[in-house]
Amino acid sequence: MKHDLKTLLFGALATLGAALALAAPAAENWENHCAKCHGADGKGQTKAGRKLQVKDYTSAAEQAKFTDADAIRATAEGVKDPAGKERMKGFKDELSPKEIEELVAHVRKFKS
């Protein structure tokens, strides 16, 4: 019985370790999922960003308009305009909750 418990615990730890190893750093997630619209620097001055009129995340005034919880929700669930049209897709199926939180912390670093 003790052997089975050890095997089970080892398997659980190995699985957890593999999951953590797969998590990408926030800067990499930003580049892969956000920079196309928001820009590598967070200013939103890309072709797509200008078309969608995304906010300049280097602006402290713009960042003061939303909480971390708001940003986490938007990143996970996506953003729709008042008519219900998708402006930004959600990433809850591609990023873990921890990765989304780290991405929001990454956005906060753009603020000047």
C-alpha positions in Angstrom: 0.0 0.0 0.0 2.8 2.4 0.8 4.4 1.7 -2.5 1.1 2.7 -4.3 0.9 5.9 -2.4 4.5 6.8 -3.2 3.9 6.0 -6.9 0.7 8.1 -6.9 2.5 11.1 -5.2 5.5 10.9 -7.6 3.1 10.8 -10.6 1.2 13.8 -9.3 4.4 15.8 -8.7 5.8 14.9 -12.1 2.6 16.0 -13.8 2.6 19.3 -11.8 6.3 19.9 -12.8 5.5 19.3 -16.4 2.6 21.7 -16.4 4.8 24.4 -14.7 7.5 23.8 -17.3 5.1 24.4 -20.1 3.9 27.8 -18.8 5.4 30.5 -20.9 6.9 33.7 -19.4 4.6 36.8 -19.5 6.8 38.6 -22.1 6.6 35.6 -24.4 2.8 35.4 -24.0 2.6 39.1 -24.7 4.5 38.7 -27.9 2.5 35.6 -29.0 -1.0 36.8 -28.1 -1.1 40.6 -27.6 1.7 42.5 -29.5 -0.1 42.2 -32.9 -2.7 44.7 -31.7 -1.2 46.3 -28.5 2.4 46.6 -29.9 5.6 45.2 -28.3 5.8 48.4 -26.3 2.1 48.5 -25.2 1.4 51.7 -27.1 -1.1 50.2 -29.5 0.4 51.8 -32.5 0.1 48.8 -34.8 -2.1 48.6 -37.8 -4.6 46.5 -35.9 -4.2 48.5 -32.8 -5.0 51.8 -34.5 -8.0 50.2 -36.3 -9.4 48.9 -33.0 -8.4 52.1 -31.1 -6.7 50.1 -28.4 -5.5 52.0 -25.3 -1.9 53.1 -24.8 -0.7 51.1 -21.9 2.3 53.3 -21.3 -0.1 56.0 -20.1 -0.6 56.0 -16.3 -3.9 57.7 -16.9 -5.2 54.9 -19.2 -4.0 52.2 -16.8 -5.8 54.0 -13.9 -9.1 53.4 -15.7 -9.0 49.6 -15.1 -8.3 47.3 -12.2 -6.2 44.2 -12.3 -9.4 42.2 -11.9 -10.9 44.0 -14.9 -7.8 43.2 -17.0 -7.8 39.6 -15.9 -11.5 39.2 -16.8 -10.9 40.9 -20.2 -7.9 38.7 -21.0 -9.7 35.5 -20.0 -13.1 36.2 -21.4 -12.4 38.7 -24.2 -13.8 42.1 -24.9 -17.0 43.0 -26.9 -18.2 46.3 -28.2 -21.6 47.7 -27.1 -23.2 46.0 -30.0 -21.8 42.6 -28.9 -19.1 42.3 -31.6 -15.9 40.8 -30.4 -13.1 43.3 -30.2 -10.6 41.0 -28.5 -10.8 37.2 -28.1 -10.5 35.6 -24.7 -7.5 33.5 -23.8 -8.8 31.3 -21.0 -8.5 28.2 -23.2 -4.9 29.0 -24.2 -3.4 30.5 -21.0 -3.6 29.3 -17.4 -5.1 31.6 -14.7 -1.5 32.2 -13.4 -0.3 33.1 -16.9 -3.1 35.6 -17.3 -2.3 37.2 -13.9 1.4 37.4 -15.0 0.3 39.0 -18.3 -1.6 41.7 -16.4 1.4 42.3 -14.2 3.5 42.6 -17.5 1.0 45.3 -18.8 1.4 47.3 -15.6 5.1 47.5 -16.2 4.5 49.5 -19.4 3.1 52.4 -17.4 5.4 55.4 -17.4 
